[in-house]
């Protein structure tokens, strides 16, 4: 599953179009029913704040290269 597809459609379109540059969208994977983030897919060049319990090294690298942040949640 693509990380950007977890955002609501209207919010995703704002960030992809570059209209919203002052904030980063927050994706709380635990609230969406996921606990692990793997780095298999491509990460869009949008800085995300991702909250997850477990994050692979590839996923962390891809998110931080795009300017995002990982928040580990217990």
Backbone atoms as SQL, in Angstrom:
CREATE TABLE atoms (id INTEGER PRIMARY KEY, chain TEXT, resi INTEGER, resn TEXT, atom TEXT, x REAL, y REAL, z REAL);
INSERT INTO atoms VALUES
  (1, 'A', 1, 'UNK', 'N', 0.848, -1.168, 0.000),
  (2, 'A', 1, 'UNK', 'CA', 0.000, 0.000, 0.000),
  (3, 'A', 1, 'UNK', 'C', 0.900, 1.241, 0.000),
  (4, 'A', 2, 'UNK', 'N', 0.541, 2.210, -0.783),
  (5, 'A', 2, 'UNK', 'CA', 1.276, 3.465, -0.831),
  (6, 'A', 2, 'UNK', 'C', 0.921, 4.312, 0.380),
  (7, 'A', 3, 'UNK', 'N', 1.910, 4.942, 0.940),
  (8, 'A', 3, 'UNK', 'CA', 1.713, 5.752, 2.136),
  (9, 'A', 3, 'UNK', 'C', 0.798, 6.940, 1.871),
  (10, 'A', 4, 'UNK', 'N', 0.939, 7.559, 0.725),
  (11, 'A', 4, 'UNK', 'CA', 0.113, 8.731, 0.396),
  (12, 'A', 4, 'UNK', 'C', -1.356, 8.360, 0.219),
  (13, 'A', 5, 'UNK', 'N', -1.645, 7.109, -0.094),
  (14, 'A', 5, 'UNK', 'CA', -3.036, 6.705, -0.282),
  (15, 'A', 5, 'UNK', 'C', -3.801, 6.632, 1.043),
  (16, 'A', 6, 'UNK', 'N', -3.100, 6.705, 2.159),
  (17, 'A', 6, 'UNK', 'CA', -3.753, 6.698, 3.461),
  (18, 'A', 6, 'UNK', 'C', -4.298, 8.074, 3.849),
  (19, 'A', 7, 'UNK', 'N', -3.871, 9.105, 3.132),
  (20, 'A', 7, 'UNK', 'CA', -4.398, 10.452, 3.371),
  (21, 'A', 7, 'UNK', 'C', -5.750, 10.609, 2.690),
  (22, 'A', 8, 'UNK', 'N', -6.634, 11.423, 3.232),
  (23, 'A', 8, 'UNK', 'CA', -7.888, 11.719, 2.535),
  (24, 'A', 8, 'UNK', 'C', -7.608, 12.387, 1.183),
  (25, 'A', 9, 'UNK', 'N', -8.474, 12.153, 0.226),
  (26, 'A', 9, 'UNK', 'CA', -8.285, 12.608, -1.157),
  (27, 'A', 9, 'UNK', 'C', -8.010, 14.109, -1.256),
  (28, 'A', 10, 'UNK', 'N', -8.789, 14.936, -0.575),
  (29, 'A', 10, 'UNK', 'CA', -8.624, 16.383, -0.703),
  (30, 'A', 10, 'UNK', 'C', -7.297, 16.867, -0.120),
  (31, 'A', 11, 'UNK', 'N', -6.883, 16.282, 0.983),
  (32, 'A', 11, 'UNK', 'CA', -5.605, 16.659, 1.596),
  (33, 'A', 11, 'UNK', 'C', -4.445, 16.200, 0.724),
  (34, 'A', 12, 'UNK', 'N', -4.535, 14.989, 0.200),
  (35, 'A', 12, 'UNK', 'CA', -3.480, 14.454, -0.659),
  (36, 'A', 12, 'UNK', 'C', -3.287, 15.325, -1.893),
  (37, 'A', 13, 'UNK', 'N', -4.379, 15.762, -2.511),
  (38, 'A', 13, 'UNK', 'CA', -4.280, 16.590, -3.711),
  (39, 'A', 13, 'UNK', 'C', -3.632, 17.939, -3.418),
  (40, 'A', 14, 'UNK', 'N', -3.908, 18.512, -2.248),
  (41, 'A', 14, 'UNK', 'CA', -3.285, 19.783, -1.865),
  (42, 'A', 14, 'UNK', 'C', -1.770, 19.664, -1.797),
  (43, 'A', 15, 'UNK', 'N', -1.288, 18.597, -1.151),
  (44, 'A', 15, 'UNK', 'CA', 0.149, 18.431, -0.979),
  (45, 'A', 15, 'UNK', 'C', 0.837, 18.027, -2.272),
  (46, 'A', 16, 'UNK', 'N', 0.202, 17.210, -3.085),
  (47, 'A', 16, 'UNK', 'CA', 0.802, 16.809, -4.353),
  (48, 'A', 16, 'UNK', 'C', 0.894, 18.000, -5.300),
  (49, 'A', 17, 'UNK', 'N', -0.116, 18.856, -5.301),
  (50, 'A', 17, 'UNK', 'CA', -0.117, 20.043, -6.160),
  (51, 'A', 17, 'UNK', 'C', 0.819, 21.126, -5.636),
  (52, 'A', 18, 'UNK', 'N', 1.276, 21.014, -4.407),
  (53, 'A', 18, 'UNK', 'CA', 2.180, 22.001, -3.834),
  (54, 'A', 18, 'UNK', 'C', 1.481, 23.197, -3.235),
  (55, 'A', 19, 'UNK', 'N', 0.185, 23.109, -3.022),
  (56, 'A', 19, 'UNK', 'CA', -0.574, 24.232, -2.455),
  (57, 'A', 19, 'UNK', 'C', -0.308, 24.409, -0.966),
  (58, 'A', 20, 'UNK', 'N', -0.093, 23.328, -0.250),
  (59, 'A', 20, 'UNK', 'CA', 0.121, 23.385, 1.196),
  (60, 'A', 20, 'UNK', 'C', 1.585, 23.067, 1.485),
  (61, 'A', 21, 'UNK', 'N', 2.371, 24.109, 1.732),
  (62, 'A', 21, 'UNK', 'CA', 3.793, 23.905, 1.994),
  (63, 'A', 21, 'UNK', 'C', 4.200, 24.274, 3.411),
  (64, 'A', 22, 'UNK', 'N', 3.283, 24.853, 4.183),
  (65, 'A', 22, 'UNK', 'CA', 3.634, 25.314, 5.519),
  (66, 'A', 22, 'UNK', 'C', 3.555, 24.217, 6.569),
  (67, 'A', 23, 'UNK', 'N', 2.830, 23.131, 6.305),
  (68, 'A', 23, 'UNK', 'CA', 2.704, 22.030, 7.259),
  (69, 'A', 23, 'UNK', 'C', 2.939, 20.701, 6.555),
  (70, 'A', 24, 'UNK', 'N', 3.141, 19.672, 7.331),
  (71, 'A', 24, 'UNK', 'CA', 3.298, 18.321, 6.793),
  (72, 'A', 24, 'UNK', 'C', 2.130, 17.474, 7.289),
  (73, 'A', 25, 'UNK', 'N', 1.576, 16.612, 6.426),
  (74, 'A', 25, 'UNK', 'CA', 0.476, 15.764, 6.878),
  (75, 'A', 25, 'UNK', 'C', 0.972, 14.712, 7.860),
  (76, 'A', 26, 'UNK', 'N', 0.140, 14.414, 8.853),
  (77, 'A', 26, 'UNK', 'CA', 0.460, 13.404, 9.857),
  (78, 'A', 26, 'UNK', 'C', -0.326, 12.137, 9.528),
  (79, 'A', 27, 'UNK', 'N', 0.392, 11.024, 9.432),
  (80, 'A', 27, 'UNK', 'CA', -0.237, 9.736, 9.171),
  (81, 'A', 27, 'UNK', 'C', 0.005, 8.865, 10.394),
  (82, 'A', 28, 'UNK', 'N', -1.053, 8.579, 11.135),
  (83, 'A', 28, 'UNK', 'CA', -0.970, 7.741, 12.328),
  (84, 'A', 28, 'UNK', 'C', -1.364, 6.326, 11.921),
  (85, 'A', 29, 'UNK', 'N', -0.378, 5.477, 11.717),
  (86, 'A', 29, 'UNK', 'CA', -0.644, 4.121, 11.241),
  (87, 'A', 29, 'UNK', 'C', -1.400, 3.284, 12.262),
  (88, 'A', 30, 'UNK', 'N', -1.164, 3.510, 13.552),
  (89, 'A', 30, 'UNK', 'CA', -1.870, 2.733, 14.576),
  (90, 'A', 30, 'UNK', 'C', -3.361, 3.023, 14.547),
  (91, 'A', 31, 'UNK', 'N', -3.736, 4.262, 14.337),
  (92, 'A', 31, 'UNK', 'CA', -5.156, 4.621, 14.262),
  (93, 'A', 31, 'UNK', 'C', -5.816, 4.029, 13.019),
  (94, 'A', 32, 'UNK', 'N', -5.018, 3.762, 11.987),
  (95, 'A', 32, 'UNK', 'CA', -5.540, 3.178, 10.753),
  (96, 'A', 32, 'UNK', 'C', -5.493, 1.650, 10.755),
  (97, 'A', 33, 'UNK', 'N', -4.987, 1.066, 11.838),
  (98, 'A', 33, 'UNK', 'CA', -4.968, -0.387, 11.968),
  (99, 'A', 33, 'UNK', 'C', -3.668, -1.041, 11.539),
  (100, 'A', 34, 'UNK', 'N', -2.627, -0.270, 11.330),
  (101, 'A', 34, 'UNK', 'CA', -1.320, -0.810, 10.951),
  (102, 'A', 34, 'UNK', 'C', -0.335, -0.528, 12.077),
  (103, 'A', 35, 'UNK', 'N', 0.643, -1.421, 12.243),
  (104, 'A', 35, 'UNK', 'CA', 1.644, -1.167, 13.270),
  (105, 'A', 35, 'UNK', 'C', 3.050, -1.105, 12.693),
  (106, 'A', 36, 'UNK', 'N', 3.231, -1.606, 11.466),
  (107, 'A', 36, 'UNK', 'CA', 4.550, -1.714, 10.877),
  (108, 'A', 36, 'UNK', 'C', 4.611, -0.937, 9.574),
  (109, 'A', 37, 'UNK', 'N', 5.712, -0.248, 9.339),
  (110, 'A', 37, 'UNK', 'CA', 5.931, 0.452, 8.079),
  (111, 'A', 37, 'UNK', 'C', 7.156, -0.142, 7.415),
  (112, 'A', 38, 'UNK', 'N', 6.958, -0.702, 6.225),
  (113, 'A', 38, 'UNK', 'CA', 8.046, -1.299, 5.465),
  (114, 'A', 38, 'UNK', 'C', 8.405, -0.385, 4.308),
  (115, 'A', 39, 'UNK', 'N', 9.629, -0.481, 3.829),
  (116, 'A', 39, 'UNK', 'CA', 10.104, 0.412, 2.773),
  (117, 'A', 39, 'UNK', 'C', 10.115, -0.218, 1.400),
  (118, 'A', 40, 'UNK', 'N', 9.078, -0.970, 1.042),
  (119, 'A', 40, 'UNK', 'CA', 9.057, -1.653, -0.247),
  (120, 'A', 40, 'UNK', 'C', 8.750, -0.729, -1.419),
  (121, 'A', 41, 'UNK', 'N', 7.844, 0.208, -1.239),
  (122, 'A', 41, 'UNK', 'CA', 7.388, 1.039, -2.353),
  (123, 'A', 41, 'UNK', 'C', 8.181, 2.321, -2.501),
  (124, 'A', 42, 'UNK', 'N', 7.666, 3.175, -3.380),
  (125, 'A', 42, 'UNK', 'CA', 8.273, 4.484, -3.579),
  (126, 'A', 42, 'UNK', 'C', 7.586, 5.486, -2.661),
  (127, 'A', 43, 'UNK', 'N', 8.356, 6.432, -2.205),
  (128, 'A', 43, 'UNK', 'CA', 7.827, 7.478, -1.331),
  (129, 'A', 43, 'UNK', 'C', 7.734, 8.769, -2.132),
  (130, 'A', 44, 'UNK', 'N', 6.575, 9.409, -2.153),
  (131, 'A', 44, 'UNK', 'CA', 6.487, 10.673, -2.876),
  (132, 'A', 44, 'UNK', 'C', 7.337, 11.744, -2.208),
  (133, 'A', 45, 'UNK', 'N', 7.665, 12.772, -2.926),
  (134, 'A', 45, 'UNK', 'CA', 8.520, 13.840, -2.411),
  (135, 'A', 45, 'UNK', 'C', 7.745, 14.821, -1.547),
  (136, 'A', 46, 'UNK', 'N', 6.867, 14.299, -0.725),
  (137, 'A', 46, 'UNK', 'CA', 6.092, 15.094, 0.215),
  (138, 'A', 46, 'UNK', 'C', 6.589, 14.757, 1.609),
  (139, 'A', 47, 'UNK', 'N', 6.927, 15.745, 2.431),
  (140, 'A', 47, 'UNK', 'CA', 7.359, 15.420, 3.792),
  (141, 'A', 47, 'UNK', 'C', 6.171, 14.993, 4.651),
  (142, 'A', 48, 'UNK', 'N', 6.233, 13.783, 5.168),
  (143, 'A', 48, 'UNK', 'CA', 5.198, 13.225, 6.033),
  (144, 'A', 48, 'UNK', 'C', 5.704, 13.161, 7.458),
  (145, 'A', 49, 'UNK', 'N', 4.790, 13.220, 8.405),
  (146, 'A', 49, 'UNK', 'CA', 5.068, 12.842, 9.785),
  (147, 'A', 49, 'UNK', 'C', 4.333, 11.526, 9.972),
  (148, 'A', 50, 'UNK', 'N', 5.079, 10.460, 10.181),
  (149, 'A', 50, 'UNK', 'CA', 4.497, 9.125, 10.275),
  (150, 'A', 50, 'UNK', 'C', 4.648, 8.616, 11.691),
  (151, 'A', 51, 'UNK', 'N', 3.527, 8.183, 12.275),
  (152, 'A', 51, 'UNK', 'CA', 3.540, 7.580, 13.605),
  (153, 'A', 51, 'UNK', 'C', 3.297, 6.083, 13.431),
  (154, 'A', 52, 'UNK', 'N', 4.251, 5.293, 13.929),
  (155, 'A', 52, 'UNK', 'CA', 4.142, 3.835, 13.796),
  (156, 'A', 52, 'UNK', 'C', 4.851, 3.174, 14.962),
  (157, 'A', 53, 'UNK', 'N', 4.545, 1.912, 15.157),
  (158, 'A', 53, 'UNK', 'CA', 5.193, 1.151, 16.223),
  (159, 'A', 53, 'UNK', 'C', 6.539, 0.603, 15.757),
  (160, 'A', 54, 'UNK', 'N', 6.593, 0.078, 14.543),
  (161, 'A', 54, 'UNK', 'CA', 7.809, -0.492, 13.978),
  (162, 'A', 54, 'UNK', 'C', 8.042, 0.110, 12.601),
  (163, 'A', 55, 'UNK', 'N', 9.295, 0.436, 12.291),
  (164, 'A', 55, 'UNK', 'CA', 9.650, 1.025, 11.000),
  (165, 'A', 55, 'UNK', 'C', 10.928, 0.356, 10.505),
  (166, 'A', 56, 'UNK', 'N', 10.919, -0.100, 9.261),
  (167, 'A', 56, 'UNK', 'CA', 12.128, -0.704, 8.710),
  (168, 'A', 56, 'UNK', 'C', 13.145, 0.380, 8.377),
  (169, 'A', 57, 'UNK', 'N', 14.407, -0.023, 8.231),
  (170, 'A', 57, 'UNK', 'CA', 15.460, 0.941, 7.926),
  (171, 'A', 57, 'UNK', 'C', 15.235, 1.587, 6.559),
  (172, 'A', 58, 'UNK', 'N', 14.771, 0.805, 5.576),
  (173, 'A', 58, 'UNK', 'CA', 14.506, 1.357, 4.248),
  (174, 'A', 58, 'UNK', 'C', 13.396, 2.404, 4.292),
  (175, 'A', 59, 'UNK', 'N', 12.335, 2.126, 5.050),
  (176, 'A', 59, 'UNK', 'CA', 11.231, 3.079, 5.158),
  (177, 'A', 59, 'UNK', 'C', 11.695, 4.355, 5.843),
  (178, 'A', 60, 'UNK', 'N', 12.479, 4.221, 6.894),
  (179, 'A', 60, 'UNK', 'CA', 12.978, 5.402, 7.598),
  (180, 'A', 60, 'UNK', 'C', 13.864, 6.242, 6.684),
  (181, 'A', 61, 'UNK', 'N', 14.710, 5.597, 5.919),
  (182, 'A', 61, 'UNK', 'CA', 15.596, 6.310, 5.009),
  (183, 'A', 61, 'UNK', 'C', 14.801, 7.069, 3.951),
  (184, 'A', 62, 'UNK', 'N', 13.807, 6.415, 3.362),
  (185, 'A', 62, 'UNK', 'CA', 13.003, 7.050, 2.314),
  (186, 'A', 62, 'UNK', 'C', 12.213, 8.239, 2.839),
  (187, 'A', 63, 'UNK', 'N', 11.644, 8.103, 4.026),
  (188, 'A', 63, 'UNK', 'CA', 10.843, 9.199, 4.596),
  (189, 'A', 63, 'UNK', 'C', 11.735, 10.377, 4.959),
  (190, 'A', 64, 'UNK', 'N', 12.880, 10.119, 5.574),
  (191, 'A', 64, 'UNK', 'CA', 13.755, 11.226, 5.960),
  (192, 'A', 64, 'UNK', 'C', 14.395, 11.890, 4.743),
  (193, 'A', 65, 'UNK', 'N', 14.670, 11.150, 3.682),
  (194, 'A', 65, 'UNK', 'CA', 15.198, 11.753, 2.455),
  (195, 'A', 65, 'UNK', 'C', 14.178, 12.687, 1.818),
  (196, 'A', 66, 'UNK', 'N', 12.902, 12.397, 1.987),
  (197, 'A', 66, 'UNK', 'CA', 11.847, 13.258, 1.445),
  (198, 'A', 66, 'UNK', 'C', 11.553, 14.434, 2.372),
  (199, 'A', 67, 'UNK', 'N', 12.229, 14.501, 3.519),
  (200, 'A', 67, 'UNK', 'CA', 12.032, 15.606, 4.448),
  (201, 'A', 67, 'UNK', 'C', 11.044, 15.306, 5.564),
  (202, 'A', 68, 'UNK', 'N', 10.618, 14.055, 5.662),
  (203, 'A', 68, 'UNK', 'CA', 9.652, 13.675, 6.679),
  (204, 'A', 68, 'UNK', 'C', 10.286, 13.260, 7.988),
  (205, 'A', 69, 'UNK', 'N', 9.415, 12.891, 8.930),
  (206, 'A', 69, 'UNK', 'CA', 9.854, 12.517, 10.273),
  (207, 'A', 69, 'UNK', 'C', 9.112, 11.256, 10.686),
  (208, 'A', 70, 'UNK', 'N', 9.806, 10.379, 11.403),
  (209, 'A', 70, 'UNK', 'CA', 9.206, 9.169, 11.967),
  (210, 'A', 70, 'UNK', 'C', 9.026, 9.377, 13.460),
  (211, 'A', 71, 'UNK', 'N', 7.843, 9.097, 13.967),
  (212, 'A', 71, 'UNK', 'CA', 7.586, 9.129, 15.411),
  (213, 'A', 71, 'UNK', 'C', 7.242, 7.704, 15.837),
  (214, 'A', 72, 'UNK', 'N', 8.083, 7.122, 16.659),
  (215, 'A', 72, 'UNK', 'CA', 7.811, 5.776, 17.157),
  (216, 'A', 72, 'UNK', 'C', 6.848, 5.877, 18.347),
  (217, 'A', 73, 'UNK', 'N', 5.810, 5.045, 18.300),
  (218, 'A', 73, 'UNK', 'CA', 4.767, 5.055, 19.326),
  (219, 'A', 73, 'UNK', 'C', 4.772, 3.684, 19.998),
  (220, 'A', 74, 'UNK', 'N', 4.734, 3.671, 21.312),
  (221, 'A', 74, 'UNK', 'CA', 4.732, 2.410, 22.038),
  (222, 'A', 74, 'UNK', 'C', 3.334, 1.844, 22.127);
